[in-house]
Amino acid sequence: MKKAARARKAAAKAPATSTSGRGAAAFQTGVEALAQYREREGGDLPGRGHVELLPDGGEHRTGVWIVNQKQRRGRLTPEQLAQLAELGIGWART
């Protein structure tokens, strides 16, 4: 009798970070979109469903982006947290 073949374990992937390449650019776009919103609207943060129109004609789902940053706050750099705190995100204050 042959033994059943064992499935190989997939190589563990490194956790995604927001400090590399595309992640850093996406973070910066989010910061710019939020800054644009705050400059135009003033005090409050956008709701979760808010979509910000960017100067280049693109759209940024700024409300969802804020929620995602909160979920990823443990992986954000101190500089990124400081940028968010400057834009009025209370949980980003250190």
PyMOL Python script that loads the backbone (N, CA, C, O; Angstrom):
from pymol import cmd

cmd.read_pdbstr("""\
ATOM      1  N   MET A   1       0.822  -1.191   0.000  1.00  0.00           N
ATOM      2  CA  MET A   1       0.000   0.000   0.000  1.00  0.00           C
ATOM      3  C   MET A   1       0.864   1.252   0.000  1.00  0.00           C
ATOM      4  O   MET A   1       1.861   1.352   0.715  1.00  0.00           O
ATOM      5  N   LYS A   2       0.448   2.196  -0.824  1.00  0.00           N
ATOM      6  CA  LYS A   2       1.157   3.472  -0.858  1.00  0.00           C
ATOM      7  C   LYS A   2       0.602   4.404   0.201  1.00  0.00           C
ATOM      8  O   LYS A   2      -0.587   4.401   0.522  1.00  0.00           O
ATOM      9  N   LYS A   3       1.502   5.188   0.720  1.00  0.00           N
ATOM     10  CA  LYS A   3       1.066   6.212   1.671  1.00  0.00           C
ATOM     11  C   LYS A   3       0.472   7.383   0.895  1.00  0.00           C
ATOM     12  O   LYS A   3       0.905   7.700  -0.212  1.00  0.00           O
ATOM     13  N   ALA A   4      -0.511   8.004   1.490  1.00  0.00           N
ATOM     14  CA  ALA A   4      -1.118   9.178   0.856  1.00  0.00           C
ATOM     15  C   ALA A   4      -0.102  10.317   0.850  1.00  0.00           C
ATOM     16  O   ALA A   4       0.606  10.542   1.831  1.00  0.00           O
ATOM     17  N   ALA A   5      -0.046  11.021  -0.260  1.00  0.00           N
ATOM     18  CA  ALA A   5       0.876  12.154  -0.368  1.00  0.00           C
ATOM     19  C   ALA A   5       0.409  13.282   0.541  1.00  0.00           C
ATOM     20  O   ALA A   5      -0.778  13.600   0.606  1.00  0.00           O
ATOM     21  N   ARG A   6       1.347  13.866   1.226  1.00  0.00           N
ATOM     22  CA  ARG A   6       1.018  14.983   2.116  1.00  0.00           C
ATOM     23  C   ARG A   6       1.082  16.283   1.338  1.00  0.00           C
ATOM     24  O   ARG A   6       1.977  16.496   0.520  1.00  0.00           O
ATOM     25  N   ALA A   7       0.147  17.117   1.601  1.00  0.00           N
ATOM     26  CA  ALA A   7       0.125  18.427   0.935  1.00  0.00           C
ATOM     27  C   ALA A   7       1.247  19.292   1.487  1.00  0.00           C
ATOM     28  O   ALA A   7       1.515  19.304   2.688  1.00  0.00           O
ATOM     29  N   ARG A   8       1.885  20.001   0.595  1.00  0.00           N
ATOM     30  CA  ARG A   8       2.940  20.926   1.035  1.00  0.00           C
ATOM     31  C   ARG A   8       2.323  22.175   1.616  1.00  0.00           C
ATOM     32  O   ARG A   8       1.285  22.660   1.166  1.00  0.00           O
ATOM     33  N   LYS A   9       2.977  22.661   2.597  1.00  0.00           N
ATOM     34  CA  LYS A   9       2.536  23.939   3.149  1.00  0.00           C
ATOM     35  C   LYS A   9       3.050  25.049   2.254  1.00  0.00           C
ATOM     36  O   LYS A   9       4.193  25.020   1.800  1.00  0.00           O
ATOM     37  N   ALA A  10       2.206  26.012   2.010  1.00  0.00           N
ATOM     38  CA  ALA A  10       2.621  27.152   1.190  1.00  0.00           C
ATOM     39  C   ALA A  10       3.612  27.998   1.993  1.00  0.00           C
ATOM     40  O   ALA A  10       3.507  28.124   3.213  1.00  0.00           O
ATOM     41  N   ALA A  11       4.547  28.557   1.289  1.00  0.00           N
ATOM     42  CA  ALA A  11       5.511  29.430   1.956  1.00  0.00           C
ATOM     43  C   ALA A  11       4.774  30.612   2.561  1.00  0.00           C
ATOM     44  O   ALA A  11       3.893  31.200   1.935  1.00  0.00           O
ATOM     45  N   ALA A  12       5.141  30.942   3.762  1.00  0.00           N
ATOM     46  CA  ALA A  12       4.494  32.062   4.446  1.00  0.00           C
ATOM     47  C   ALA A  12       4.832  33.365   3.733  1.00  0.00           C
ATOM     48  O   ALA A  12       5.989  33.630   3.404  1.00  0.00           O
ATOM     49  N   LYS A  13       3.816  34.159   3.504  1.00  0.00           N
ATOM     50  CA  LYS A  13       4.030  35.452   2.856  1.00  0.00           C
ATOM     51  C   LYS A  13       4.338  36.491   3.921  1.00  0.00           C
ATOM     52  O   LYS A  13       3.785  36.468   5.020  1.00  0.00           O
ATOM     53  N   ALA A  14       5.221  37.387   3.572  1.00  0.00           N
ATOM     54  CA  ALA A  14       5.510  38.485   4.490  1.00  0.00           C
ATOM     55  C   ALA A  14       4.296  39.388   4.544  1.00  0.00           C
ATOM     56  O   ALA A  14       3.650  39.607   3.518  1.00  0.00           O
ATOM     57  N   PRO A  15       3.964  39.922   5.721  1.00  0.00           N
ATOM     58  CA  PRO A  15       2.812  40.807   5.805  1.00  0.00           C
ATOM     59  C   PRO A  15       3.014  42.051   4.954  1.00  0.00           C
ATOM     60  O   PRO A  15       4.113  42.599   4.880  1.00  0.00           O
ATOM     61  N   ALA A  16       1.951  42.480   4.324  1.00  0.00           N
ATOM     62  CA  ALA A  16       2.021  43.696   3.511  1.00  0.00           C
ATOM     63  C   ALA A  16       2.260  44.891   4.422  1.00  0.00           C
ATOM     64  O   ALA A  16       1.686  44.983   5.507  1.00  0.00           O
ATOM     65  N   THR A  17       3.092  45.782   3.980  1.00  0.00           N
ATOM     66  CA  THR A  17       3.323  46.997   4.750  1.00  0.00           C
ATOM     67  C   THR A  17       3.001  48.184   3.883  1.00  0.00           C
ATOM     68  O   THR A  17       3.044  48.105   2.656  1.00  0.00           O
ATOM     69  N   SER A  18       2.682  49.273   4.519  1.00  0.00           N
ATOM     70  CA  SER A  18       2.328  50.465   3.765  1.00  0.00           C
ATOM     71  C   SER A  18       3.549  51.350   3.523  1.00  0.00           C
ATOM     72  O   SER A  18       3.408  52.499   3.102  1.00  0.00           O
ATOM     73  N   THR A  19       4.743  50.824   3.785  1.00  0.00           N
ATOM     74  CA  THR A  19       5.938  51.635   3.602  1.00  0.00           C
ATOM     75  C   THR A  19       6.713  51.274   2.348  1.00  0.00           C
ATOM     76  O   THR A  19       7.743  51.884   2.059  1.00  0.00           O
ATOM     77  N   SER A  20       6.230  50.284   1.594  1.00  0.00           N
ATOM     78  CA  SER A  20       6.973  49.862   0.413  1.00  0.00           C
ATOM     79  C   SER A  20       6.230  50.237  -0.856  1.00  0.00           C
ATOM     80  O   SER A  20       5.007  50.115  -0.929  1.00  0.00           O
ATOM     81  N   GLY A  21       6.952  50.679  -1.827  1.00  0.00           N
ATOM     82  CA  GLY A  21       6.460  50.934  -3.174  1.00  0.00           C
ATOM     83  C   GLY A  21       5.040  51.408  -3.301  1.00  0.00           C
ATOM     84  O   GLY A  21       4.707  52.535  -2.932  1.00  0.00           O
ATOM     85  N   ARG A  22       4.203  50.536  -3.827  1.00  0.00           N
ATOM     86  CA  ARG A  22       2.822  50.885  -4.120  1.00  0.00           C
ATOM     87  C   ARG A  22       2.050  51.270  -2.862  1.00  0.00           C
ATOM     88  O   ARG A  22       1.211  52.170  -2.911  1.00  0.00           O
ATOM     89  N   GLY A  23       2.314  50.615  -1.748  1.00  0.00           N
ATOM     90  CA  GLY A  23       1.635  50.925  -0.492  1.00  0.00           C
ATOM     91  C   GLY A  23       1.919  52.343  -0.034  1.00  0.00           C
ATOM     92  O   GLY A  23       1.021  53.040   0.437  1.00  0.00           O
ATOM     93  N   ALA A  24       3.168  52.771  -0.172  1.00  0.00           N
ATOM     94  CA  ALA A  24       3.536  54.132   0.224  1.00  0.00           C
ATOM     95  C   ALA A  24       2.870  55.157  -0.685  1.00  0.00           C
ATOM     96  O   ALA A  24       2.419  56.204  -0.220  1.00  0.00           O
ATOM     97  N   ALA A  25       2.808  54.859  -1.973  1.00  0.00           N
ATOM     98  CA  ALA A  25       2.165  55.778  -2.915  1.00  0.00           C
ATOM     99  C   ALA A  25       0.667  55.856  -2.638  1.00  0.00           C
ATOM    100  O   ALA A  25       0.079  56.935  -2.691  1.00  0.00           O
ATOM    101  N   ALA A  26       0.051  54.711  -2.344  1.00  0.00           N
ATOM    102  CA  ALA A  26      -1.380  54.695  -2.039  1.00  0.00           C
ATOM    103  C   ALA A  26      -1.656  55.462  -0.748  1.00  0.00           C
ATOM    104  O   ALA A  26      -2.649  56.182  -0.647  1.00  0.00           O
ATOM    105  N   PHE A  27      -0.776  55.306   0.233  1.00  0.00           N
ATOM    106  CA  PHE A  27      -0.949  56.046   1.485  1.00  0.00           C
ATOM    107  C   PHE A  27      -0.865  57.543   1.219  1.00  0.00           C
ATOM    108  O   PHE A  27      -1.680  58.314   1.726  1.00  0.00           O
ATOM    109  N   GLN A  28       0.111  57.950   0.432  1.00  0.00           N
ATOM    110  CA  GLN A  28       0.285  59.369   0.136  1.00  0.00           C
ATOM    111  C   GLN A  28      -0.911  59.934  -0.627  1.00  0.00           C
ATOM    112  O   GLN A  28      -1.327  61.065  -0.374  1.00  0.00           O
ATOM    113  N   THR A  29      -1.460  59.167  -1.544  1.00  0.00           N
ATOM    114  CA  THR A  29      -2.658  59.603  -2.267  1.00  0.00           C
ATOM    115  C   THR A  29      -3.810  59.794  -1.294  1.00  0.00           C
ATOM    116  O   THR A  29      -4.569  60.756  -1.406  1.00  0.00           O
ATOM    117  N   GLY A  30      -3.941  58.889  -0.348  1.00  0.00           N
ATOM    118  CA  GLY A  30      -4.986  59.012   0.669  1.00  0.00           C
ATOM    119  C   GLY A  30      -4.803  60.248   1.522  1.00  0.00           C
ATOM    120  O   GLY A  30      -5.770  60.948   1.823  1.00  0.00           O
ATOM    121  N   VAL A  31      -3.581  60.520   1.910  1.00  0.00           N
ATOM    122  CA  VAL A  31      -3.289  61.715   2.702  1.00  0.00           C
ATOM    123  C   VAL A  31      -3.655  62.973   1.915  1.00  0.00           C
ATOM    124  O   VAL A  31      -4.259  63.899   2.456  1.00  0.00           O
ATOM    125  N   GLU A  32      -3.285  62.996   0.640  1.00  0.00           N
ATOM    126  CA  GLU A  32      -3.594  64.161  -0.195  1.00  0.00           C
ATOM    127  C   GLU A  32      -5.095  64.337  -0.378  1.00  0.00           C
ATOM    128  O   GLU A  32      -5.600  65.459  -0.342  1.00  0.00           O
ATOM    129  N   ALA A  33      -5.808  63.233  -0.574  1.00  0.00           N
ATOM    130  CA  ALA A  33      -7.261  63.309  -0.732  1.00  0.00           C
ATOM    131  C   ALA A  33      -7.919  63.800   0.555  1.00  0.00           C
ATOM    132  O   ALA A  33      -8.838  64.619   0.508  1.00  0.00           O
ATOM    133  N   LEU A  34      -7.461  63.312   1.692  1.00  0.00           N
ATOM    134  CA  LEU A  34      -8.014  63.743   2.965  1.00  0.00           C
ATOM    135  C   LEU A  34      -7.701  65.211   3.232  1.00  0.00           C
ATOM    136  O   LEU A  34      -8.556  65.952   3.716  1.00  0.00           O
ATOM    137  N   ALA A  35      -6.483  65.629   2.921  1.00  0.00           N
ATOM    138  CA  ALA A  35      -6.110  67.039   3.103  1.00  0.00           C
ATOM    139  C   ALA A  35      -6.978  67.935   2.223  1.00  0.00           C
ATOM    140  O   ALA A  35      -7.414  69.001   2.660  1.00  0.00           O
ATOM    141  N   GLN A  36      -7.227  67.513   1.002  1.00  0.00           N
ATOM    142  CA  GLN A  36      -8.078  68.277   0.085  1.00  0.00           C
ATOM    143  C   GLN A  36      -9.490  68.393   0.658  1.00  0.00           C
ATOM    144  O   GLN A  36     -10.084  69.471   0.632  1.00  0.00           O
ATOM    145  N   TYR A  37     -10.023  67.298   1.170  1.00  0.00           N
ATOM    146  CA  TYR A  37     -11.360  67.298   1.758  1.00  0.00           C
ATOM    147  C   TYR A  37     -11.417  68.234   2.967  1.00  0.00           C
ATOM    148  O   TYR A  37     -12.332  69.048   3.093  1.00  0.00           O
ATOM    149  N   ARG A  38     -10.418  68.105   3.859  1.00  0.00           N
ATOM    150  CA  ARG A  38     -10.408  68.922   5.083  1.00  0.00           C
ATOM    151  C   ARG A  38     -10.285  70.404   4.748  1.00  0.00           C
ATOM    152  O   ARG A  38     -10.908  71.235   5.409  1.00  0.00           O
ATOM    153  N   GLU A  39      -9.497  70.749   3.740  1.00  0.00           N
ATOM    154  CA  GLU A  39      -9.338  72.135   3.330  1.00  0.00           C
ATOM    155  C   GLU A  39     -10.663  72.702   2.815  1.00  0.00           C
ATOM    156  O   GLU A  39     -11.012  73.849   3.095  1.00  0.00           O
ATOM    157  N   ARG A  40     -11.379  71.893   2.072  1.00  0.00           N
ATOM    158  CA  ARG A  40     -12.643  72.335   1.489  1.00  0.00           C
ATOM    159  C   ARG A  40     -13.783  72.344   2.507  1.00  0.00           C
ATOM    160  O   ARG A  40     -14.562  73.297   2.545  1.00  0.00           O
ATOM    161  N   GLU A  41     -13.894  71.306   3.328  1.00  0.00           N
ATOM    162  CA  GLU A  41     -15.047  71.113   4.200  1.00  0.00           C
ATOM    163  C   GLU A  41     -14.831  71.582   5.633  1.00  0.00           C
ATOM    164  O   GLU A  41     -15.797  71.825   6.355  1.00  0.00           O
ATOM    165  N   GLY A  42     -13.604  71.709   6.043  1.00  0.00           N
ATOM    166  CA  GLY A  42     -13.355  72.122   7.425  1.00  0.00           C
ATOM    167  C   GLY A  42     -13.280  70.946   8.385  1.00  0.00           C
ATOM    168  O   GLY A  42     -12.747  69.890   8.045  1.00  0.00           O
ATOM    169  N   GLY A  43     -13.812  71.133   9.575  1.00  0.00           N
ATOM    170  CA  GLY A  43     -13.646  70.265  10.727  1.00  0.00           C
ATOM    171  C   GLY A  43     -13.849  68.773  10.638  1.00  0.00           C
ATOM    172  O   GLY A  43     -12.928  68.024  10.965  1.00  0.00           O
ATOM    173  N   ASP A  44     -14.995  68.303  10.215  1.00  0.00           N
ATOM    174  CA  ASP A  44     -15.301  66.883  10.317  1.00  0.00           C
ATOM    175  C   ASP A  44     -14.557  66.036   9.293  1.00  0.00           C
ATOM    176  O   ASP A  44     -14.118  66.517   8.248  1.00  0.00           O
ATOM    177  N   LEU A  45     -14.432  64.756   9.634  1.00  0.00           N
ATOM    178  CA  LEU A  45     -13.863  63.791   8.692  1.00  0.00           C
ATOM    179  C   LEU A  45     -14.975  63.305   7.773  1.00  0.00           C
ATOM    180  O   LEU A  45     -16.147  63.350   8.148  1.00  0.00           O
ATOM    181  N   PRO A  46     -14.628  62.843   6.582  1.00  0.00           N
ATOM    182  CA  PRO A  46     -15.660  62.331   5.680  1.00  0.00           C
ATOM    183  C   PRO A  46     -16.252  61.035   6.200  1.00  0.00           C
ATOM    184  O   PRO A  46     -15.599  60.295   6.935  1.00  0.00           O
ATOM    185  N   GLY A  47     -17.494  60.763   5.814  1.00  0.00           N
ATOM    186  CA  GLY A  47     -18.129  59.501   6.165  1.00  0.00           C
ATOM    187  C   GLY A  47     -17.512  58.353   5.386  1.00  0.00           C
ATOM    188  O   GLY A  47     -16.761  58.563   4.433  1.00  0.00           O
ATOM    189  N   ARG A  48     -17.834  57.150   5.797  1.00  0.00           N
ATOM    190  CA  ARG A  48     -17.240  55.966   5.193  1.00  0.00           C
ATOM    191  C   ARG A  48     -17.497  55.878   3.686  1.00  0.00           C
ATOM    192  O   ARG A  48     -16.648  55.371   2.953  1.00  0.00           O
ATOM    193  N   GLY A  49     -18.616  56.345   3.222  1.00  0.00           N
ATOM    194  CA  GLY A  49     -18.958  56.241   1.813  1.00  0.00           C
ATOM    195  C   GLY A  49     -18.451  57.383   0.949  1.00  0.00           C
ATOM    196  O   GLY A  49     -18.735  57.418  -0.249  1.00  0.00           O
ATOM    197  N   HIS A  50     -17.704  58.319   1.529  1.00  0.00           N
ATOM    198  CA  HIS A  50     -17.262  59.492   0.767  1.00  0.00           C
ATOM    199  C   HIS A  50     -16.218  59.123  -0.286  1.00  0.00           C
ATOM    200  O   HIS A  50     -15.285  58.365  -0.024  1.00  0.00           O
ATOM    201  N   VAL A  51     -16.401  59.678  -1.476  1.00  0.00           N
ATOM    202  CA  VAL A  51     -15.438  59.536  -2.572  1.00  0.00           C
ATOM    203  C   VAL A  51     -14.962  60.929  -2.939  1.00  0.00           C
ATOM    204  O   VAL A  51     -15.769  61.796  -3.276  1.00  0.00           O
ATOM    205  N   GLU A  52     -13.661  61.148  -2.876  1.00  0.00           N
ATOM    206  CA  GLU A  52     -13.072  62.456  -3.163  1.00  0.00           C
ATOM    207  C   GLU A  52     -12.594  62.491  -4.616  1.00  0.00           C
ATOM    208  O   GLU A  52     -11.911  61.575  -5.075  1.00  0.00           O
ATOM    209  N   LEU A  53     -12.953  63.545  -5.326  1.00  0.00           N
ATOM    210  CA  LEU A  53     -12.494  63.748  -6.695  1.00  0.00           C
ATOM    211  C   LEU A  53     -11.105  64.389  -6.639  1.00  0.00           C
ATOM    212  O   LEU A  53     -10.933  65.455  -6.048  1.00  0.00           O
ATOM    213  N   LEU A  54     -10.131  63.743  -7.249  1.00  0.00           N
ATOM    214  CA  LEU A  54      -8.754  64.215  -7.223  1.00  0.00           C
ATOM    215  C   LEU A  54      -8.494  65.210  -8.357  1.00  0.00           C
ATOM    216  O   LEU A  54      -9.206  65.199  -9.361  1.00  0.00           O
ATOM    217  N   PRO A  55      -7.488  66.061  -8.208  1.00  0.00           N
ATOM    218  CA  PRO A  55      -7.172  67.042  -9.255  1.00  0.00           C
ATOM    219  C   PRO A  55      -6.880  66.420 -10.620  1.00  0.00           C
ATOM    220  O   PRO A  55      -7.118  67.056 -11.647  1.00  0.00           O
ATOM    221  N   ASP A  56      -6.370  65.196 -10.647  1.00  0.00           N
ATOM    222  CA  ASP A  56      -6.058  64.547 -11.925  1.00  0.00           C
ATOM    223  C   ASP A  56      -7.287  63.909 -12.570  1.00  0.00           C
ATOM    224  O   ASP A  56      -7.180  63.271 -13.617  1.00  0.00           O
ATOM    225  N   GLY A  57      -8.451  64.080 -11.947  1.00  0.00           N
ATOM    226  CA  GLY A  57      -9.684  63.533 -12.479  1.00  0.00           C
ATOM    227  C   GLY A  57     -10.053  62.171 -11.915  1.00  0.00           C
ATOM    228  O   GLY A  57     -11.154  61.674 -12.151  1.00  0.00           O
ATOM    229  N   GLY A  58      -9.142  61.573 -11.177  1.00  0.00           N
ATOM    230  CA  GLY A  58      -9.414  60.274 -10.562  1.00  0.00           C
ATOM    231  C   GLY A  58     -10.278  60.430  -9.323  1.00  0.00           C
ATOM    232  O   GLY A  58     -10.543  61.540  -8.863  1.00  0.00           O
ATOM    233  N   GLU A  59     -10.706  59.304  -8.801  1.00  0.00           N
ATOM    234  CA  GLU A  59     -11.498  59.294  -7.581  1.00  0.00           C
ATOM    235  C   GLU A  59     -10.759  58.518  -6.502  1.00  0.00           C
ATOM    236  O   GLU A  59     -10.020  57.575  -6.786  1.00  0.00           O
ATOM    237  N   HIS A  60     -10.974  58.938  -5.253  1.00  0.00           N
ATOM    238  CA  HIS A  60     -10.359  58.254  -4.119  1.00  0.00           C
ATOM    239  C   HIS A  60     -11.433  57.988  -3.083  1.00  0.00           C
ATOM    240  O   HIS A  60     -12.140  58.902  -2.656  1.00  0.00           O
ATOM    241  N   ARG A  61     -11.551  56.734  -2.682  1.00  0.00           N
ATOM    242  CA  ARG A  61     -12.542  56.350  -1.671  1.00  0.00           C
ATOM    243  C   ARG A  61     -11.986  56.691  -0.290  1.00  0.00           C
ATOM    244  O   ARG A  61     -11.545  55.816   0.455  1.00  0.00           O
ATOM    245  N   THR A  62     -12.019  57.963   0.026  1.00  0.00           N
ATOM    246  CA  THR A  62     -11.369  58.498   1.220  1.00  0.00           C
ATOM    247  C   THR A  62     -11.974  57.962   2.504  1.00  0.00           C
ATOM    248  O   THR A  62     -11.244  57.666   3.450  1.00  0.00           O
ATOM    249  N   GLY A  63     -13.294  57.831   2.557  1.00  0.00           N
ATOM    250  CA  GLY A  63     -13.934  57.321   3.765  1.00  0.00           C
ATOM    251  C   GLY A  63     -13.499  55.902   4.089  1.00  0.00           C
ATOM    252  O   GLY A  63     -13.184  55.596   5.239  1.00  0.00           O
ATOM    253  N   VAL A  64     -13.479  55.046   3.102  1.00  0.00           N
ATOM    254  CA  VAL A  64     -13.042  53.662   3.300  1.00  0.00           C
ATOM    255  C   VAL A  64     -11.554  53.630   3.631  1.00  0.00           C
ATOM    256  O   VAL A  64     -11.112  52.832   4.458  1.00  0.00           O
ATOM    257  N   TRP A  65     -10.790  54.493   2.988  1.00  0.00           N
ATOM    258  CA  TRP A  65      -9.345  54.557   3.233  1.00  0.00           C
ATOM    259  C   TRP A  65      -9.051  54.859   4.707  1.00  0.00           C
ATOM    260  O   TRP A  65      -8.143  54.272   5.295  1.00  0.00           O
ATOM    261  N   ILE A  66      -9.819  55.773   5.296  1.00  0.00           N
ATOM    262  CA  ILE A  66      -9.615  56.110   6.713  1.00  0.00           C
ATOM    263  C   ILE A  66      -9.873  54.884   7.581  1.00  0.00           C
ATOM    264  O   ILE A  66      -9.090  54.590   8.485  1.00  0.00           O
ATOM    265  N   VAL A  67     -10.953  54.173   7.320  1.00  0.00           N
ATOM    266  CA  VAL A  67     -11.271  52.956   8.073  1.00  0.00           C
ATOM    267  C   VAL A  67     -10.147  51.937   7.925  1.00  0.00           C
ATOM    268  O   VAL A  67      -9.741  51.312   8.905  1.00  0.00           O
ATOM    269  N   ASN A  68      -9.645  51.768   6.708  1.00  0.00           N
ATOM    270  CA  ASN A  68      -8.557  50.813   6.472  1.00  0.00           C
ATOM    271  C   ASN A  68      -7.293  51.205   7.221  1.00  0.00           C
ATOM    272  O   ASN A  68      -6.598  50.337   7.750  1.00  0.00           O
ATOM    273  N   GLN A  69      -6.985  52.489   7.275  1.00  0.00           N
ATOM    274  CA  GLN A  69      -5.787  52.922   7.991  1.00  0.00           C
ATOM    275  C   GLN A  69      -5.921  52.628   9.480  1.00  0.00           C
ATOM    276  O   GLN A  69      -4.946  52.264  10.137  1.00  0.00           O
ATOM    277  N   LYS A  70      -7.123  52.787  10.004  1.00  0.00           N
ATOM    278  CA  LYS A  70      -7.335  52.476  11.422  1.00  0.00           C
ATOM    279  C   LYS A  70      -7.075  50.995  11.679  1.00  0.00           C
ATOM    280  O   LYS A  70      -6.463  50.633  12.684  1.00  0.00           O
ATOM    281  N   GLN A  71      -7.542  50.141  10.769  1.00  0.00           N
ATOM    282  CA  GLN A  71      -7.317  48.706  10.927  1.00  0.00           C
ATOM    283  C   GLN A  71      -5.843  48.347  10.787  1.00  0.00           C
ATOM    284  O   GLN A  71      -5.390  47.363  11.371  1.00  0.00           O
ATOM    285  N   ARG A  72      -5.094  49.129  10.025  1.00  0.00           N
ATOM    286  CA  ARG A  72      -3.671  48.859   9.783  1.00  0.00           C
ATOM    287  C   ARG A  72      -2.745  49.677  10.667  1.00  0.00           C
ATOM    288  O   ARG A  72      -1.532  49.668  10.459  1.00  0.00           O
ATOM    289  N   ARG A  73      -3.284  50.378  11.640  1.00  0.00           N
ATOM    290  CA  ARG A  73      -2.468  51.333  12.396  1.00  0.00           C
ATOM    291  C   ARG A  73      -1.244  50.710  13.053  1.00  0.00           C
ATOM    292  O   ARG A  73      -0.248  51.402  13.262  1.00  0.00           O
ATOM    293  N   GLY A  74      -1.291  49.433  13.380  1.00  0.00           N
ATOM    294  CA  GLY A  74      -0.143  48.761  13.970  1.00  0.00           C
ATOM    295  C   GLY A  74       1.021  48.618  13.003  1.00  0.00           C
ATOM    296  O   GLY A  74       2.159  48.419  13.429  1.00  0.00           O
ATOM    297  N   ARG A  75       0.751  48.715  11.711  1.00  0.00           N
ATOM    298  CA  ARG A  75       1.795  48.581  10.691  1.00  0.00           C
ATOM    299  C   ARG A  75       2.217  49.918  10.104  1.00  0.00           C
ATOM    300  O   ARG A  75       3.110  49.963   9.258  1.00  0.00           O
ATOM    301  N   LEU A  76       1.593  51.007  10.538  1.00  0.00           N
ATOM    302  CA  LEU A  76       1.967  52.322  10.014  1.00  0.00           C
ATOM    303  C   LEU A  76       3.212  52.825  10.726  1.00  0.00           C
ATOM    304  O   LEU A  76       3.437  52.528  11.900  1.00  0.00           O
ATOM    305  N   THR A  77       4.002  53.579  10.011  1.00  0.00           N
ATOM    306  CA  THR A  77       5.218  54.150  10.608  1.00  0.00           C
ATOM    307  C   THR A  77       4.835  55.337  11.484  1.00  0.00           C
ATOM    308  O   THR A  77       3.743  55.888  11.341  1.00  0.00           O
ATOM    309  N   PRO A  78       5.721  55.732  12.386  1.00  0.00           N
ATOM    310  CA  PRO A  78       5.442  56.922  13.194  1.00  0.00           C
ATOM    311  C   PRO A  78       5.199  58.165  12.332  1.00  0.00           C
ATOM    312  O   PRO A  78       4.396  59.025  12.695  1.00  0.00           O
ATOM    313  N   GLU A  79       5.889  58.259  11.200  1.00  0.00           N
ATOM    314  CA  GLU A  79       5.699  59.403  10.304  1.00  0.00           C
ATOM    315  C   GLU A  79       4.292  59.390   9.696  1.00  0.00           C
ATOM    316  O   GLU A  79       3.644  60.431   9.583  1.00  0.00           O
ATOM    317  N   GLN A  80       3.835  58.205   9.309  1.00  0.00           N
ATOM    318  CA  GLN A  80       2.496  58.092   8.743  1.00  0.00           C
ATOM    319  C   GLN A  80       1.438  58.416   9.794  1.00  0.00           C
ATOM    320  O   GLN A  80       0.462  59.108   9.504  1.00  0.00           O
ATOM    321  N   LEU A  81       1.630  57.922  11.004  1.00  0.00           N
ATOM    322  CA  LEU A  81       0.693  58.243  12.085  1.00  0.00           C
ATOM    323  C   LEU A  81       0.664  59.741  12.359  1.00  0.00           C
ATOM    324  O   LEU A  81      -0.396  60.309  12.622  1.00  0.00           O
ATOM    325  N   ALA A  82       1.830  60.378  12.296  1.00  0.00           N
ATOM    326  CA  ALA A  82       1.890  61.826  12.512  1.00  0.00           C
ATOM    327  C   ALA A  82       1.139  62.568  11.409  1.00  0.00           C
ATOM    328  O   ALA A  82       0.455  63.554  11.684  1.00  0.00           O
ATOM    329  N   GLN A  83       1.259  62.104  10.165  1.00  0.00           N
ATOM    330  CA  GLN A  83       0.531  62.742   9.067  1.00  0.00           C
ATOM    331  C   GLN A  83      -0.973  62.640   9.296  1.00  0.00           C
ATOM    332  O   GLN A  83      -1.703  63.607   9.076  1.00  0.00           O
ATOM    333  N   LEU A  84      -1.435  61.479   9.734  1.00  0.00           N
ATOM    334  CA  LEU A  84      -2.855  61.292   9.984  1.00  0.00           C
ATOM    335  C   LEU A  84      -3.324  62.155  11.155  1.00  0.00           C
ATOM    336  O   LEU A  84      -4.408  62.737  11.108  1.00  0.00           O
ATOM    337  N   ALA A  85      -2.513  62.234  12.193  1.00  0.00           N
ATOM    338  CA  ALA A  85      -2.870  63.060  13.350  1.00  0.00           C
ATOM    339  C   ALA A  85      -2.980  64.532  12.951  1.00  0.00           C
ATOM    340  O   ALA A  85      -3.876  65.234  13.422  1.00  0.00           O
ATOM    341  N   GLU A  86      -2.088  65.000  12.097  1.00  0.00           N
ATOM    342  CA  GLU A  86      -2.142  66.388  11.622  1.00  0.00           C
ATOM    343  C   GLU A  86      -3.424  66.681  10.855  1.00  0.00           C
ATOM    344  O   GLU A  86      -3.891  67.819  10.815  1.00  0.00           O
ATOM    345  N   LEU A  87      -3.986  65.640  10.245  1.00  0.00           N
ATOM    346  CA  LEU A  87      -5.218  65.797   9.467  1.00  0.00           C
ATOM    347  C   LEU A  87      -6.475  65.559  10.318  1.00  0.00           C
ATOM    348  O   LEU A  87      -7.586  65.494   9.792  1.00  0.00           O
ATOM    349  N   GLY A  88      -6.288  65.433  11.617  1.00  0.00           N
ATOM    350  CA  GLY A  88      -7.437  65.360  12.525  1.00  0.00           C
ATOM    351  C   GLY A  88      -7.926  63.977  12.851  1.00  0.00           C
ATOM    352  O   GLY A  88      -9.046  63.826  13.339  1.00  0.00           O
ATOM    353  N   ILE A  89      -7.132  62.964  12.600  1.00  0.00           N
ATOM    354  CA  ILE A  89      -7.534  61.597  12.941  1.00  0.00           C
ATOM    355  C   ILE A  89      -7.077  61.329  14.363  1.00  0.00           C
ATOM    356  O   ILE A  89      -5.887  61.151  14.623  1.00  0.00           O
ATOM    357  N   GLY A  90      -8.033  61.302  15.277  1.00  0.00           N
ATOM    358  CA  GLY A  90      -7.750  61.205  16.705  1.00  0.00           C
ATOM    359  C   GLY A  90      -7.015  59.955  17.132  1.00  0.00           C
ATOM    360  O   GLY A  90      -6.120  60.034  17.974  1.00  0.00           O
ATOM    361  N   TRP A  91      -7.361  58.794  16.577  1.00  0.00           N
ATOM    362  CA  TRP A  91      -6.713  57.555  16.990  1.00  0.00           C
ATOM    363  C   TRP A  91      -5.251  57.484  16.567  1.00  0.00           C
ATOM    364  O   TRP A  91      -4.514  56.620  17.043  1.00  0.00           O
ATOM    365  N   ALA A  92      -4.821  58.380  15.678  1.00  0.00           N
ATOM    366  CA  ALA A  92      -3.442  58.352  15.184  1.00  0.00           C
ATOM    367  C   ALA A  92      -2.494  59.130  16.097  1.00  0.00           C
ATOM    368  O   ALA A  92      -1.276  59.079  15.921  1.00  0.00           O
ATOM    369  N   ARG A  93      -3.039  59.828  17.043  1.00  0.00           N
ATOM    370  CA  ARG A  93      -2.178  60.612  17.950  1.00  0.00           C
ATOM    371  C   ARG A  93      -1.376  59.675  18.832  1.00  0.00           C
ATOM    372  O   ARG A  93      -1.890  58.692  19.364  1.00  0.00           O
ATOM    373  N   THR A  94      -0.103  60.008  18.972  1.00  0.00           N
ATOM    374  CA  THR A  94       0.767  59.159  19.802  1.00  0.00           C
ATOM    375  C   THR A  94       1.093  59.835  21.100  1.00  0.00           C
ATOM    376  O   THR A  94       1.812  59.272  21.925  1.00  0.00           O
TER     377      THR A  94
END
""", "prot")
cmd.dss("prot")
cmd.show_as("cartoon", "prot")
cmd.util.cbc("prot")
cmd.orient("prot")
